[in-house]
Structures are given as C-alpha cells and as structure tokens.
Amino acid sequence: MTIQITAALKNARLQATLAYIDTGPDAPLVQLYDGTRPANADTAPAVGNRLLVAIPLTQPAGAVLDGVLTLTPEAPGLIILTGTPTWARLVNGAGDAVLDADTGVGAGAWEVQLAQTELFAGGDAKITSFALT
C-alpha cells in the first residue's frame, strides 16, 4: 500500500520547504549548470559542471496554493558562460543547497522550464516555470 496524505499536510510540508528556501540574508537563487547532475543535492557539482547563470528569486521565494509551491523569479539572470543547461540547483538565502532538478524548454519531464535551450554569455536567462508538488 502507499501512504496518502491530506491536502492540509501537503500544504504544510510545502510551506516548510518555502520557509527553508527563504532562510538567510540573501535572495534564494536558481543556479543553472551544464553537464551531469550530481547523485544528490548534498553533493557539490562535478568539476566538469559549469555554472552558466544564477537567477534570483523573490523574497518570499514563492507561494503555496492547492498543494503546489510555485517559485517566482525576481528578474532574469545575467548569463556568465555560454552553454546548454541540463540541471538546476536551488540554493536558499544562506547559500545552502535545497534541491536539484532537471531543466528543459517547454513541457517535458523536467521541473524547471526555461525560455531558451542554449544560453549565451552576456544575455539574460529567464525561468518560465518552477513548481514543486
């Protein structure tokens, strides 16, 4: 059997996640990397992974409604390296890793939806959707 939780518990868990994302003095960030995603979010990015851009989130970083935590970008991020992002790391305002997620353009099996496939240094990167359930 699988455990089924109530809508109230799901919302409470997501509110706790949002509170952790908002921990710290700085804005939370969505960092986009190329290369292979680490085995878990407690692992530092591999040497070959390059940070392409960091996109700041609002404070608070989003809102919980009907069992969905939707994160909201503050502004597009300035792209520092040209490349194709394959995964994202969400870090809280203290700089601690919160979670890792796959990235892509349009609807697909990724959690972070982007406006473009390839990023070019000097341009802006925009998240079109980042929701947790």
C-alpha positions as CSV (number, residue, x, y, z in Angstrom):
1,M,0.0,0.0,0.0
2,T,1.0,3.6,-0.5
3,I,0.6,6.3,2.1
4,Q,-1.8,9.1,1.2
5,I,-1.5,12.4,3.0
6,T,-4.1,15.1,3.4
7,A,-4.2,18.3,1.5
8,A,-3.5,20.2,4.7
9,L,-0.3,18.2,5.4
10,K,0.9,18.6,1.8
11,N,0.4,22.3,2.1
12,A,2.2,22.4,5.5
13,R,5.2,20.5,4.0
14,L,5.4,22.9,1.1
15,Q,5.2,25.9,3.5
16,A,8.1,24.4,5.4
17,T,10.0,24.0,2.2
18,L,9.3,27.6,1.3
19,A,10.5,28.8,4.7
20,Y,13.8,26.9,4.3
21,I,14.3,28.4,0.8
22,D,13.8,31.8,2.3
23,T,16.4,31.2,5.1
24,G,19.4,33.5,5.1
25,P,20.1,37.1,4.4
26,D,20.4,36.9,0.6
27,A,17.9,36.2,-2.1
28,P,17.5,32.5,-3.0
29,L,18.9,31.5,-6.3
30,V,18.2,29.0,-9.1
31,Q,21.7,28.1,-10.5
32,L,21.7,26.6,-14.0
33,Y,24.5,24.2,-14.8
34,D,25.6,22.1,-17.8
35,G,26.9,18.6,-17.5
36,T,25.6,15.7,-15.5
37,R,23.5,16.3,-12.4
38,P,25.1,15.1,-9.1
39,A,23.7,11.9,-7.5
40,N,22.0,14.1,-4.8
41,A,21.8,17.8,-3.7
42,D,24.2,17.2,-0.9
43,T,27.0,16.6,-3.4
44,A,29.0,19.5,-4.9
45,P,28.7,19.9,-8.7
46,A,31.3,17.8,-10.5
47,V,34.5,19.6,-11.7
48,G,33.2,19.4,-15.3
49,N,29.9,21.1,-14.5
50,R,29.9,24.8,-15.2
51,L,27.6,27.4,-13.6
52,L,26.0,29.2,-16.5
53,V,23.8,31.6,-14.7
54,A,22.2,32.3,-11.3
55,I,18.6,33.6,-11.3
56,P,17.5,35.4,-8.2
57,L,14.1,34.6,-6.7
58,T,11.7,36.9,-4.9
59,Q,11.6,37.1,-1.1
60,P,9.5,35.3,-0.2
61,A,10.6,32.9,-3.0
62,G,7.1,31.9,-4.0
63,A,3.7,30.9,-2.7
64,V,1.8,27.7,-1.8
65,L,-1.7,27.2,-3.3
66,D,-3.7,24.0,-3.5
67,G,-0.7,21.6,-3.0
68,V,1.7,23.4,-5.3
69,L,4.7,25.6,-4.4
70,T,5.3,27.9,-7.3
71,L,8.7,29.8,-7.2
72,T,8.9,33.3,-8.6
73,P,12.0,34.8,-10.2
74,E,12.9,38.3,-9.1
75,A,14.4,39.1,-12.5
76,P,16.2,37.3,-15.4
77,G,19.8,36.3,-14.5
78,L,22.9,37.5,-16.4
79,I,24.4,34.6,-18.2
80,I,28.1,34.3,-17.4
81,L,29.1,31.4,-19.6
82,T,27.7,30.1,-23.0
83,G,26.2,26.6,-22.8
84,T,23.2,24.4,-22.6
85,P,21.8,24.0,-19.1
86,T,20.9,20.4,-18.2
87,W,20.1,20.8,-14.5
88,A,19.4,23.4,-11.8
89,R,20.3,23.7,-8.2
90,L,18.1,25.8,-5.9
91,V,20.0,27.4,-3.1
92,N,18.5,29.3,-0.1
93,G,19.3,32.8,1.0
94,A,22.2,31.4,3.1
95,G,23.8,29.7,0.1
96,D,22.8,26.2,1.2
97,A,21.6,23.7,-1.5
98,V,17.9,22.9,-1.2
99,L,17.3,20.7,-4.2
100,D,18.5,19.7,-7.7
101,A,16.1,19.5,-10.7
102,D,16.3,18.8,-14.4
103,T,15.8,21.7,-16.9
104,G,14.4,22.0,-20.3
105,V,12.3,24.1,-22.7
106,G,8.5,23.8,-22.9
107,A,6.5,20.9,-21.4
108,G,8.5,17.8,-20.6
109,A,9.9,15.6,-17.9
110,W,11.8,18.5,-16.2
111,E,10.9,20.5,-13.2
112,V,12.5,23.8,-14.4
113,Q,11.1,25.2,-17.6
114,L,13.3,27.7,-19.5
115,A,12.6,30.2,-22.2
116,Q,15.5,29.0,-24.4
117,T,17.6,25.9,-24.9
118,E,21.1,27.4,-25.3
119,L,22.4,30.3,-23.2
120,F,24.8,32.9,-24.5
121,A,27.2,34.8,-22.2
122,G,26.1,38.4,-21.7
123,G,22.5,37.6,-22.3
124,D,19.6,37.1,-19.9
125,A,18.1,33.8,-18.8
126,K,14.5,33.5,-17.7
127,I,12.6,30.8,-15.9
128,T,9.2,30.3,-17.3
129,S,8.0,27.9,-14.6
130,F,9.3,26.2,-11.5
131,A,6.8,24.4,-9.3
132,L,7.0,21.8,-6.6
133,T,4.3,19.4,-5.6
